[in-house]
Amino acid sequence: MVAESEDVLTISHVTERLMKAHPELDAGLVERSVRTAYDELRYARVRTYLPVLMERRAKDLLPSDEQTDRPT
């Protein structure tokens, strides 16, 4: 149970960091990308770097600056 509560905090912290770094993106999109990153990495044996790996993977899932700057 302790690992689960730590994971919830990790998801929350990574989401907050990415929302601050990319305020132009929809909060729901950021949350979904972090959740997807967590789902992909949640069974990692070494959990020390889980937050860093989650943040990198979530960034990869988010649209790039070119995609968000395009006129519709």
C-alpha positions as CSV (number, residue, x, y, z in Angstrom):
1,M,0.0,0.0,0.0
2,V,2.9,2.4,0.7
3,A,4.2,2.0,-2.9
4,E,0.7,2.8,-4.2
5,S,0.4,6.0,-2.2
6,E,4.0,7.0,-3.3
7,D,2.9,6.4,-6.9
8,V,-0.1,8.7,-6.5
9,L,2.2,11.4,-5.2
10,T,4.7,10.9,-8.0
11,I,1.9,11.1,-10.6
12,S,0.7,14.3,-9.0
13,H,4.1,15.9,-8.8
14,V,5.0,15.0,-12.4
15,T,1.7,16.4,-13.6
16,E,2.2,19.6,-11.7
17,R,5.7,20.1,-13.1
18,L,4.6,19.5,-16.7
19,M,1.6,21.8,-16.3
20,K,3.9,24.6,-15.1
21,A,6.3,23.9,-17.9
22,H,3.6,23.8,-20.6
23,P,0.7,26.1,-19.4
24,E,-0.5,26.4,-23.0
25,L,-1.6,22.7,-23.0
26,D,-4.9,21.4,-21.8
27,A,-4.6,20.1,-18.2
28,G,-6.5,16.9,-19.1
29,L,-4.1,16.2,-21.9
30,V,-1.1,16.6,-19.5
31,E,-2.8,14.3,-16.9
32,R,-3.5,11.6,-19.5
33,S,0.0,11.7,-20.8
34,V,1.4,11.3,-17.3
35,R,-1.0,8.5,-16.5
36,T,0.0,6.7,-19.7
37,A,3.7,7.1,-18.8
38,Y,3.0,5.7,-15.4
39,D,1.0,2.7,-16.8
40,E,4.0,1.9,-19.1
41,L,6.6,2.1,-16.3
42,R,4.7,1.0,-13.2
43,Y,6.2,-2.5,-13.0
44,A,9.8,-1.3,-13.1
45,R,11.9,-3.1,-10.5
46,V,14.1,-0.1,-9.8
47,R,11.8,2.8,-8.8
48,T,14.4,5.4,-8.0
49,Y,14.2,7.0,-11.4
50,L,10.5,6.5,-12.0
51,P,9.6,10.2,-11.7
52,V,12.3,11.3,-14.2
53,L,11.4,8.5,-16.6
54,M,7.7,9.3,-16.3
55,E,8.2,12.9,-17.0
56,R,10.4,12.2,-20.1
57,R,7.8,9.7,-21.5
58,A,4.9,12.1,-20.8
59,K,6.7,14.9,-22.6
60,D,7.2,12.6,-25.6
61,L,3.4,12.0,-25.6
62,L,2.5,15.7,-25.5
63,P,2.3,17.6,-28.8
64,S,5.4,19.5,-29.7
65,D,5.6,23.3,-29.8
66,E,5.1,23.2,-33.6
67,Q,1.9,21.3,-33.2
68,T,0.5,23.7,-30.6
69,D,1.5,26.8,-32.6
70,R,-0.3,25.9,-35.8
71,P,-3.3,28.0,-36.7
72,T,-6.6,26.1,-37.0
